[in-house]
């Protein structure tokens, strides 16, 4: 490896953090909410938190999202999206009509963080299925929903769509809900165009999903919209959520995170066997289904995401720098934290 390539790799590795949507620019960075003392630390550039080792985020990218939970709420309706958003670095808090314990599916006891009288403002409001009828018929709660200001996105899973419908937020929009409640939603709220054959519907700032596990798909889509497709892919990989199919929903908004696709012919240039640490060999292959490169190391396939030109990033958001020879053939790669040049075999 020549001296220029080594310096380039080290330069980019020090200055840039590869994550949600590529290269982060200068600004105010914070640690994603993790419940530790470092949550209050502020940094003037990208990198990793020295306390919890999480990748720092731009402060404005840390969205606050209120999960409204009612008694009888479906567990996976809210637990699945909560898992996704915790990986994504969102600040999630729970709200109910009163700050009293509720039962999810008659099994799980949940103590809401706030009542609707004490809840702080949120960037995103989310509603979930399971015994939503009392909430829909509760004028105090519906009025609270209507009175929320500066909401960037509304989100619902399963029959949580009925709460948004009752508040008028779905009027004139296309929406979906749990399969057995689709006709009821259409008949009860004729101003809504109900779609019966999708995992989620994205109207721009209003996203509704079908039932239960579909909430995970819709939440990954929301992350892709806000933090970039690579962030959502990393979360799905870490959750081992193999069911996620990119863009498997009705997208009616202009900000489609799946519209830009890397040509498979370009990615296939990087296929092959390579050297790796400790005399281990890796095999890089293109996955036709997921449209990404995967590096197989010791029998485990790890995704490798394209950033720009011949620069990629691994599952830990660390950059990988591939190098070409004078005939434009890939001859190896280097890593930001390691000046070693690993040859293509």
N, C-alpha and C positions, 0 to 999 in steps of 0.2 A: 504493500500500500504506500502511495507516495505521500510526501509531507503535507501537501495541500489538502488531500482528502482527510488526513488525520486531524489537521487543524479545523477543517470545516465541520467534521463530526463533533469535535469537542466544543466548538463555538456554538453550534445549534443546541447541543445537549445542555450547555450551561444557560443559555439565554431563553430557551423556549420550553414550554411544557406542552406535550401533545395529549390532547384529550378531546373533550366534547365536540368541538367543531374545528379542530386544527390548531393553528398557532395562536397562543394568547398574546394580546398586546399588553402594554404597560397599563397600570391602573391600580385600584384598590382590590386586594385579594384577601379572602378569608378562608378559614377551614370549614368544610361542609359540616353542618350540625351533627355532632357525634355524642353529645352529652358530657363531654369532658371540659376541663378548664380552658382548653385551647379554642373553644367556640367563640370566645370574645377577642382573640388575637387578630390584629390587622397587619397585613403585609403589603409592601409596595411593589411586588412583582410576583410572577408565577413561580411554581416550585412545589415542594411537599412540606407539610406541617412537620416540624422537628419533634413534636410531641406524640402525635398519633399516626404520622406517616401518610395521611390522606393527601391526595392531590388538591392543591389550593384552587379555589374558584373565584371568578370575579364577583364582587359583592352584589352587583345588580342581577347576577344569574341565580342567586339563592332566593327562590320564590317561596312565599309562605302560602300554605294551602290548608284550608279549614275542612275537615271531614265532619259533616253533620251525621251523627249516629242516633238512631231511634231504638227504642226497645224492640227486640226481635230482629235486629238487623242481621243480614246474612254474613257469616264470618268471612268467607273468601271474597265476597263483594268488596270489602274494605281492606282486608288483610293483604290480598294480592297487590292492589295498587299501593298500599303503604310500603310493602317490601320494595317495589320498583322505585318509589320516590325517595326512600331512605338511601338507596344506592346512588340516586341521582343528586343528592345533596339538597333536596327541598326541606324546608322547615315545616313539618306537619304538626297540627294540633287538632284535637277532637272537641266537638261542640254538640250539645244536646239541648233540649228545651230547658231542662233543669240540670244542675250539677249533682245529680244523684246516680248511683250505680244503675246500669241497664244490663239486660241479659241478651247476648247474641245467640240466637237459635236455642234459647233456653239452656245454654251450656256455659258460655264464657261470660264472666262478669267484667264489665268495663266501666271505669269511672271517668266520665268526660273531663277534659281539662277545663272547660268553661261551659257556662250556660249561655243562652242567646243574649242574656242581659249583660254579660261581662266579657264576651268574646272580643278579642282585638280584630282589627281590620286584616283582611287576607287578600292576596293577589288572585287566588283561585278558590272557588267554592265547589265542593264535591258532595254528592248525595248517592246513597246506596240502597239496594233493595232489601226486602224482608220486612213484612208488616208495615208498609208505608201508608196504609189507609188512614190511621189516626193522625199522622203528620200532615197529610194532604188536607184533612178536614179541620186542622188546627189553625185558625186565622192568625193567632199570635206568631206562629212559626213562619207562615207564608208571608206575613207582613215583614218579618225580620229579613227574609230572603229578598224581598222587593226593595228594602231600604239599604241594602249593602251597596257601598259606593266604591268606585275605582276597581271594580272586579275585572281582571284581564281575561279570565277564562271561567266558564261554568262546565262542570263535568259530572256525569252520572253513570252509574252502573246498574243494570237490571231495572227494577221498578223504581229506582231513584229518579228516573225520568219523570214520573208522575208529580214529584215535588216541583221540578222545574216547570212542568206543564201548568200546574195550578198557579204558579207565580207569573205565568204569561211569558216566560223566557223562551219557550219553544214555539210561540206563535209565529206562523209564516216560515217555519224552518222544517227541515227534514230530521227525523229522529228515529231511534230504535229502542227496544227494551227487551225484557225477558220473553222468550218465545210464546209462552202461554198468556201473556198480557198484551200482545201486539194489537189484537182487535179491540180490547178494552181501551187502550190508549187512543186509538183512532176514533172510536165511537164517542168517547168522553170529551175529546178535544179535537173537534173537526178542523181547527185552524192549523193543525200539525200534519205534515205529510209523513206518514209512518212507513218506514222501510223494513221489510220482513226478512231480508236475506243477507244481512251483513253483520260482521262482528262489531263494527263501530261506525258512527257517522260523524264527520268533522264538518261543521258549518263555519269554521273560522275561529270564533271565540267560544263556541258551544260544542262540546263533544259528548255524545251519548253512546253507550255501549250496550250490547246484548247482555245476557245473564252471566253471572258468577265468573268463570274463568276468562270470559271476554273482557272483563275489566282490566286484566293484565295487558291484553293487546292494546286497549285504548290508552292505558297509561304509558306504555312504551311508545305509542304514537305521540302522545303529548310531550314526552321527553325528547323525542326526535325533532319535534317542531321547535322546542325551546333551546335544547342543548346540542342538537345535531344528531344525525343518524348513527355515527360511530358510538356516541354515548349510550344510545338505546341498545345497540348491538352488544356492547360490553356488559350491560346490565342483564340482558337476556342470557348471555353466556354464563355469567357468574351465578345466575339463578337456575341454570340448567333448564331453561324454559325452551325446549326444542319445538314446541307447538307454534311458536310465533312465525308467521309468514309476513314478510315485508309488505306493508301497504294493503293488508287484507281487510279493507273497509271502504266505505264510500267517502271520498275526500272532495268536498265542495269548496274548499278554501284555496287561495292562491299560494299559500306557503306549504307546498307539498315537499316533505323532506326526502321523498324517494325519486324525485324527478331527475336528479343528476346521477347518472350511472357511469361507472368506469368500464370501459370496453374490456370484454373478457380477453380479447386478443392482446391487449397491453399487459394485463395481469399475468397471462400465461408465459410471458417472457421471463418471469421470475421463478418459474417452476424448476425443480431439480434438487439434487442432493448438495448439501453444504457442510462445511466443517462447523463444529460448535465447541464449547468449552469441555475440558476434561476428555478430549479425544472422542467425544460423542458426535455422531452425524445426525443431521436433521434432514427431513424430506419436505420440501415446500410444494404444495399442490393447490390448484384452483378448484374450489367447490362450486359446481354449476348451480346448485340450488340456492346457496346463500350468497353467491356472487362475491366471494372474498377468498383471499389466500389463507391457507392453513399450514402451519409448521408442525410437523409430527416429531415430537421429542420423547424418546423412551416410551413409545406406544400411545402417547396422548397428543391429540390434535389441538393446537392453540391458534386462534384467529390472528391474522396479521392484516392491519387496516391501512389502506392507502391514504397518505396525507397530501403530497404534491410531488410531481416529477418522480424521482426514484427514491423518495423518502416515505417510509411506512412507520407504523407504530404497533407495539405489541399490546397484549391485554392489560398491562400495567401502565399504559400510556407513555412508555418510553420509546424514543425514536430509533429506527433502524435505517441505516444509510447503505443502500445498494450502490455498487460501482460498476461501470461499464469500461470495456477496453476500447481501443481505437477503432475497432470494427463494430462498435455499438452493442457488443454482447455482454450480458451480465456475467461478471467474473467473481463476485463475492459481496460481502457486506461488512459493516462495522457497527458497533453500538456506542451510544453517547458516553456511557460511563466506562468504556473499555476501548483503548486505542488499538487493540488487536484487529487485524484484518483476517476475516474468515473466508476461505476460498470456496468457490463453487467447484464441486468435484466432477 
